Amino acid sequence: MPQELPGFYFDTEKNRYFPIKGPIPGTSRSRSTAQKPNPKPTQVINSHGTRARTSKLLQVRELSGNVLSLKKGKCNFKEEFQKRLASQPTVWKYQTEKISDGAFEQIRLGVNTPEGQYETELLLTGSVTGYLSFFEVGKVGQDYNGVKCIPKKVWPLIKENKEVSYKAPDIIWKRDGPVIRMSSSVSCIKSSAKHSTCTTDNGVNLQRALITTLGSETSGGSVYVLNFVNPVDSNPSTSIIRQRMHEVASFNCTIWTADYNSIANQAVIGTNLGAAVVNLETGRQSWVFRSKSDVLAQQFYPLGNVVLCGLRNGAIVTVDIRERPEGVSNRLVRHRIPYSPLHRTGQNSKNQWFELKGNICPSRTVFMPSSISSLVSLHFDDQYFLASSMDGSVKLYDHRLIKRGPIQSYEGHVNSHTRIQLGVDPSERFVMSGGEDCNLRIWSIKSGEQLFDDKFSNSIPSNVCWRRPERFVGTQYGRQSDEDSEFGQSYSSDAWIRTQEGLFHMHWY
């Protein structure tokens, strides 16, 4: 018996479905037939129970349009199809030395050649021992003197006697010669590409990288800028990197984290004393927030006027960093913030409150159960931000509803004491994070549904960096309208993942 589909009837003579456009003249439609729901929605669910099979999705779409009736309710075809792709990624491992055990970022730069100017991609890796290394992605010139790193597929695992063809990602090259030795551990690397859409006449993205060092027993941390706004005249080398990098500011404290605001050409740094803003042109420093609890995570709002600070004590504080008008004191305002009930211990009043200084909004302070590990603001609505803490919590918050707590939770994350970064894809549909169990997980930001949870490395995937399009097209942040793409997929589905074992590349089709 053919499966019944809402809005269609099956003609046994012609052996196909036809849409029901209305009652046939002279007859009346059966109420039981018209109101009978799809009896087998579970047939569109895959073996993991999370995603409809691609072939079934396409088949049902042809019959029902973009609105699908699945077991969990009515769903949008585009969203379900994108989730299906994200749940089946391909992962490749590069045979690199174990040097990428610290900060990690992607940056693009222009290279002048006799044939013209082209754009290349660099992967910057910083180690806890203070070394800054870089890899160039893809094809390089004949004069390139370096080591070629070949990708090897590690996920999905292929059963014996089963041949499956996968398109390999670009090779990466490590330049021969010494790497750059920084003053101390590299604590953070941030690219300006997330905030800037400026390009040259040749379409090459103008980019800078913000680099911070942690500090040591004898000196504090420092802030550096790596400038690739102007194209280089040859393949990037260690000497060129050195020439393009300069120290902007130094501090007598530990620098844990930082974020880059390319609109105002400034950085905000998170330290063991609070948060400070640094003008990257002049090096001018100004403290905007003081706290006895270390600032472990930071994130600018999309417009750059406000920054989120995640503290060791689990608080997430919203700090306004705009300069005050003339005549208004720049003295930081003292605030007493009540701990959440989970953080209050005993009858001692010191355990009920903690003090902060700065231009903050106490009513917007939110607490997570443990130290903050990562913060990510979303661009599609600047009131939304993602946060993770070191107890394994991953939450989505809305500043307008902050008193009600998180509006979405993402289950399954494993963490107890490690600083693990969240990665959000350029379309802001998915969030990705590694765990202390060495698994990598992908969730749907909108639904909270876990799409992927598997292990392909024996060390923690602690950093995720999504590959950005080679050129920003369409609207701001590199998006195109749905008219430009059938599924509106102008975003990249490629991500770089860093573990202590080396570099991995994830892609889905």
C-alpha positions in Angstrom: 0.0 0.0 0.0 1.6 3.4 -1.0 2.4 5.8 1.9 -0.2 8.5 2.4 1.1 12.1 2.0 -0.8 15.1 3.3 -2.2 17.1 0.4 -1.7 14.3 -2.2 -3.4 11.2 -3.5 -2.0 8.1 -5.2 -3.3 7.1 -8.6 -2.8 3.3 -8.9 -3.2 3.2 -12.7 -0.6 6.0 -13.3 1.5 4.8 -10.3 2.2 8.3 -9.0 1.1 11.0 -6.6 -1.2 14.0 -7.6 -1.9 17.1 -5.5 -5.4 17.4 -4.0 -6.6 20.8 -5.2 -10.1 20.6 -3.8 -13.2 18.4 -3.8 -14.0 16.9 -7.2 -17.3 18.5 -8.5 -20.3 16.5 -7.6 -18.5 14.7 -4.7 -17.6 15.5 -1.1 -14.1 14.9 0.4 -13.9 12.3 3.1 -13.3 14.0 6.4 -11.2 11.1 7.7 -8.9 11.4 4.7 -8.6 15.1 4.8 -7.7 15.2 8.5 -5.6 12.0 8.7 -2.0 12.9 9.7 1.1 11.5 8.2 1.1 8.0 9.7 4.9 7.4 9.3 6.9 10.5 10.1 9.6 8.4 11.8 10.6 7.0 8.4 12.3 10.3 7.7 14.6 9.9 10.8 18.1 8.4 10.4 19.8 5.7 12.4 21.0 8.2 15.0 17.5 9.5 15.5 18.7 13.1 15.0 18.4 13.9 11.3 16.2 12.9 8.4 18.0 11.0 5.7 19.1 13.3 2.9 17.3 11.2 0.2 14.1 11.1 2.2 14.3 14.9 2.8 14.7 15.6 -0.8 11.8 13.2 -1.7 9.4 14.7 0.8 10.4 18.2 -0.2 9.5 17.5 -3.8 6.0 16.4 -2.6 5.4 18.8 0.3 7.5 21.9 -0.5 9.8 23.6 2.0 7.6 22.8 5.1 8.1 19.2 6.3 6.0 17.3 8.7 8.4 15.2 10.8 8.0 13.4 14.1 9.0 16.5 16.1 6.6 18.7 14.2 6.7 21.0 11.2 10.2 21.8 10.1 11.8 24.0 7.4 13.5 22.0 4.7 16.6 24.2 4.4 17.2 24.1 8.1 16.8 20.3 8.2 19.0 19.8 5.2 21.8 22.0 6.7 21.6 20.1 10.0 21.9 16.8 8.1 25.1 18.1 6.4 26.5 19.3 9.7 25.9 15.9 11.3 28.1 14.1 8.8 31.4 16.1 8.6 34.6 14.8 7.1 37.7 15.4 9.2 41.4 15.4 8.0 44.5 15.4 10.1 47.7 17.2 9.0 51.0 15.6 9.9 52.5 18.5 11.8 54.8 18.8 14.7 53.3 19.1 18.2 53.8 22.9 18.4 50.2 24.2 18.2 49.3 23.8 21.9 48.3 27.4 22.5 46.4 30.2 20.7 45.3 29.7 17.1 43.9 31.9 14.3 43.5 32.2 10.6 44.5 35.4 8.6 44.5 36.3 4.9 47.1 38.5 3.2 47.9 39.7 -0.3 51.0 38.7 -2.1 52.5 40.6 -5.1 53.9 38.5 -7.9 55.0 39.2 -11.5 51.7 37.7 -12.6 49.7 40.0 -10.3 48.4 40.0 -6.8 46.8 37.0 -5.1 45.4 36.2 -1.7 46.8 33.5 0.5 45.7 32.1 3.9 48.0 31.8 6.9 47.4 29.8 10.0 49.0 31.4 13.1 49.7 29.1 16.0 51.1 30.1 19.4 52.6 27.7 21.9 52.7 27.8 25.7 56.5 27.9 25.4 56.3 31.2 23.6 56.8 30.2 20.0 54.8 31.7 17.2 54.6 29.6 14.0 52.7 29.9 10.8 51.5 27.7 8.0 50.5 28.7 4.5 47.4 27.0 3.0 47.2 25.8 -0.6 49.5 26.3 -3.5 52.7 28.3 -3.1 55.3 29.7 -5.5 58.3 27.6 -6.8 60.7 29.6 -4.5 58.9 28.4 -1.4 61.3 26.8 0.9 59.2 24.8 3.4 57.8 21.5 4.5 54.6 20.2 2.9 52.0 18.8 5.3 49.7 16.2 3.7 46.1 15.7 5.1 45.0 12.2 6.1 41.3 11.5 6.5 40.5 10.4 10.1 36.7 10.7 10.1 34.4 9.1 9.1 36.0 5.7 9.6 35.7 3.5 6.4 34.9 -0.1 6.8 37.0 -2.7 5.1 36.3 -3.5 1.5 34.2 -0.3 1.2 35.6 2.4 -1.1 34.3 5.9 -0.6 35.6 9.0 -2.5 36.3 12.2 -0.5 37.7 15.4 -1.7 40.9 16.2 0.2 41.4 19.7 1.6 44.3 22.0 0.6 47.8 21.0 1.7 49.6 23.3 4.2 53.2 24.4 4.2 55.5 25.2 7.1 58.3 27.5 6.3 61.8 26.2 6.9 63.8 28.1 9.5 63.3 29.3 13.0 59.9 30.3 14.4 59.4 33.6 16.2 60.2 33.6 19.9 57.8 35.7 21.9 58.5 37.2 25.4 56.3 34.5 27.1 53.4 32.1 26.4 51.1 33.2 23.5 47.8 33.6 25.3 45.6 34.9 22.5 45.5 35.5 18.7 42.5 37.4 17.1 42.0 38.4 13.5 40.3 41.6 12.4 38.4 39.7 9.7 35.5 39.1 12.0 34.7 42.8 12.2 36.1 44.3 9.0 34.7 44.2 5.5 37.3 46.5 3.9 39.1 45.2 0.8 41.6 46.5 -1.7 40.9 47.3 -5.4 41.9 43.7 -6.2 39.4 42.3 -3.8 42.0 41.2 -1.2 40.8 41.5 2.4 42.7 43.9 4.6 43.6 42.2 7.8 45.5 42.6 11.0 46.1 40.1 13.8 46.1 40.9 17.5 48.6 38.8 19.6 49.0 38.8 23.3 51.5 37.1 25.6 50.6 35.8 29.0 53.5 37.2 31.0 56.0 35.5 33.3 57.4 35.6 36.8 59.7 38.5 35.9 57.5 40.5 33.5 53.8 41.0 32.6 52.0 40.3 29.4 52.3 42.3 26.2 50.1 43.3 23.2 51.3 43.0 19.6 49.8 43.8 16.2 50.7 41.8 13.1 49.8 44.1 10.1 49.0 42.7 6.7 46.9 45.6 5.4 49.5 46.2 2.7 50.4 43.2 0.5 53.8 41.5 0.8 56.2 41.3 -2.2 57.0 37.6 -1.8 55.8 34.4 -0.2 55.5 35.1 3.6 58.6 34.2 5.6 59.7 34.5 9.2 61.6 37.8 8.4 58.5 39.3 6.8 56.4 38.3 9.8 58.9 39.9 12.1 58.9 43.1 10.1 55.1 43.3 10.1 54.7 42.7 13.9 55.3 45.4 16.5 54.7 45.6 20.2 51.9 48.1 21.1 51.7 47.9 24.9 53.0 46.1 27.9 51.4 45.5 31.3 52.5 44.5 34.8 50.0 41.8 35.0 48.9 38.5 33.5 47.0 38.8 30.1 44.6 35.9 29.8 42.5 36.9 26.8 41.7 39.7 24.4 39.4 40.8 21.6 39.8 43.0 18.6 37.6 46.0 17.5 38.9 46.9 14.0 36.2 49.6 13.6 37.9 51.7 16.3 41.3 50.0 15.9 41.4 49.1 19.5 41.8 46.0 21.7 40.4 45.0 25.0 42.5 42.7 27.2 41.4 40.5 30.1 43.9 40.2 33.0 44.2 39.1 36.5 43.3 42.6 37.6 40.4 43.4 35.3 40.0 44.7 31.7 41.8 47.5 29.8 41.3 49.1 26.4 44.4 49.6 24.2 44.5 52.0 21.3 46.4 50.1 18.7 47.6 53.2 16.9 49.0 55.1 19.9 49.4 52.4 22.5 47.3 54.4 24.9 46.0 52.3 27.8 42.9 52.8 29.9 41.4 50.5 32.5 37.6 50.1 32.1 37.0 47.4 34.6 38.6 46.3 37.9 38.0 43.0 39.6 39.7 40.6 42.0 38.5 37.8 39.9 40.5 37.1 36.7 39.0 37.9 33.3 39.3 34.7 31.4 37.0 35.4 28.4 36.1 38.5 26.4 33.9 39.4 23.5 33.1 42.8 21.9 29.5 43.5 20.9 29.2 43.8 17.1 29.2 47.7 17.3 32.2 47.7 19.6 30.9 50.0 22.3 30.3 47.3 24.9 32.4 44.3 25.8 31.4 41.1 27.7 33.9 39.9 30.4 33.7 36.4 31.7 35.3 36.0 35.2 36.9 33.1 37.1 34.1 33.3 39.7 31.5 32.5 37.0 30.2 36.0 36.5 29.6 37.5 33.0 29.8 41.3 33.2 28.7 43.8 30.6 31.2 46.8 30.4 30.5 50.0 28.5 33.9 51.2 27.2 32.9 54.5 25.6 34.8 57.5 26.7 33.0 59.8 29.1 32.2 63.4 28.0 34.4 66.2 29.2 33.8 67.3 32.7 32.6 63.8 33.8 35.0 62.0 36.1 36.8 59.0 34.6 37.0 57.4 38.0 35.7 53.9 38.0 32.4 53.4 39.8 32.4 50.9 42.6 29.6 48.2 42.5 28.7 45.4 44.9 27.3 42.5 42.9 25.3 39.8 44.8 26.4 36.2 44.1 23.9 33.8 42.7 22.4 31.4 45.2 24.7 28.6 43.8 27.8 30.6 44.7 26.8 31.7 48.2 28.4 29.7 51.0 28.0 30.1 54.8 26.7 33.1 56.7 29.8 35.3 56.1 28.7 38.5 54.3 31.9 38.4 52.2 30.5 35.3 50.5 27.3 37.0 49.5 28.8 39.9 47.5 31.8 40.7 45.4 33.1 44.1 44.3 33.7 45.5 40.8 34.8 48.8 39.5 33.8 50.1 36.1 31.0 51.5 33.9 28.9 48.4 34.2 25.2 47.6 34.4 24.8 45.3 37.5 21.3 44.2 36.4 22.8 42.7 33.3 25.3 40.5 35.2 24.7 36.8 34.9 26.3 33.9 36.7 27.3 30.5 35.4 28.0 27.5 37.7 31.8 27.7 37.2 34.6 29.8 35.7 33.9 31.2 32.2 35.7 29.4 29.4 34.4 31.2 26.3 32.1 34.0 25.1 30.8 34.6 21.6 28.4 37.4 20.5 26.1 36.8 17.6 25.8 39.3 14.8 22.3 38.5 13.5 21.1 40.0 16.8 23.5 41.9 19.0 21.5 41.0 22.1 22.4 37.3 21.9 25.6 35.7 23.1 26.9 32.2 23.8 28.8 31.3 26.9 30.5 28.2 28.2 31.9 27.5 31.7 34.3 24.9 33.1 31.6 22.7 34.5 30.4 21.7 31.0 27.6 24.2 30.6 27.0 25.9 27.2 24.2 28.5 27.2 22.6 31.0 24.9 21.6 34.3 26.5 19.5 37.3 25.5 20.4 40.6 27.2 16.8 41.7 27.1 15.8 38.6 29.1 18.9 38.2 31.2 17.0 37.9 34.5 15.1 34.9 33.2 18.4 33.0 32.6 19.5 31.3 29.4 17.1 30.9 26.6 18.8 27.8 25.2 21.0 25.1 26.6 23.3 22.7 24.8 23.8 19.4 26.5 26.7 16.9 26.3 29.7 19.2 26.7 32.4 17.8 28.9 34.7 20.2 30.9 36.0 20.6 34.4 39.0 22.9 34.4 40.1 23.6 30.8 39.8 26.8 28.7 38.1 25.5 25.6 36.9 27.9 22.9 33.4 27.9 21.3 33.4 28.2 17.5 30.4 29.6 15.7 30.1 29.2 11.9 29.8 32.4 9.8 26.1 31.7 9.1 25.5 31.5 12.9 23.5 28.3 12.6 25.9 26.0 14.4 28.2 26.1 17.5 31.1 23.7 17.9 33.3 22.8 20.9 35.8 20.2 21.9 35.6 18.5 25.3 37.9 17.0 27.9 36.8 13.6 26.7 38.6 14.6 23.4 35.2 14.5 21.6 34.1 17.3 19.2 30.5 18.3 19.4 28.3 20.4 17.1 24.9 21.8 18.1 22.2 23.7 16.3 22.2 27.2 17.9 18.4 27.6 17.2 17.1 24.3 18.5 19.9 23.2 20.9 20.0 19.9 19.2 23.3 18.0 19.2 24.2 17.1 15.7 27.6 15.6 16.0 29.5 13.9 18.9 32.6 11.8 18.1 36.3 11.4 18.7 39.0 11.7 16.1 41.9 12.9 18.3 43.5 11.7 21.4 43.9 15.3 22.8 41.3 18.0 23.5 40.1 20.1 20.5 40.5 23.4 22.3 40.4 25.9 19.5 38.1 26.1 16.5 38.6 28.6 13.6 36.1 28.7 10.7 37.5 29.3 7.3 36.2 32.6 6.0 35.2 33.2 2.4 38.1 34.5 0.2 36.1 37.6 -0.6 33.2 39.2 1.3 30.2 39.3 -1.1 26.7 40.5 -0.7 25.7 42.0 2.6 27.7 42.8 5.7 29.7 39.9 7.3 30.0 38.2 3.9 26.4 37.0 3.6 24.4 36.8 0.4 20.6 36.8 0.0 18.7 33.6 -0.6 18.3 34.7 -4.2 22.1 34.3 -4.7 22.1 30.7 -3.5 19.4 28.0 -3.4 19.9 27.4 0.3 21.3 30.8 1.2 24.6 29.0 1.9 27.2 31.8 1.2 28.8 30.8 4.5 31.8 28.5 4.6 31.4 24.9 5.9 35.2 24.5 6.5 36.8 24.8 10.0 40.3 24.4 11.3 40.6 22.6 14.6 43.7 22.7 16.9 44.7 20.0 19.4 48.0 19.2 20.9 48.4 16.5 18.3 48.4 19.1 15.5 45.9 20.6 13.1 42.7 19.2 11.8 40.4 20.3 9.0 36.6 19.7 9.1 34.3 20.0 6.1 30.8 19.0 5.3 29.1 18.8 1.9 
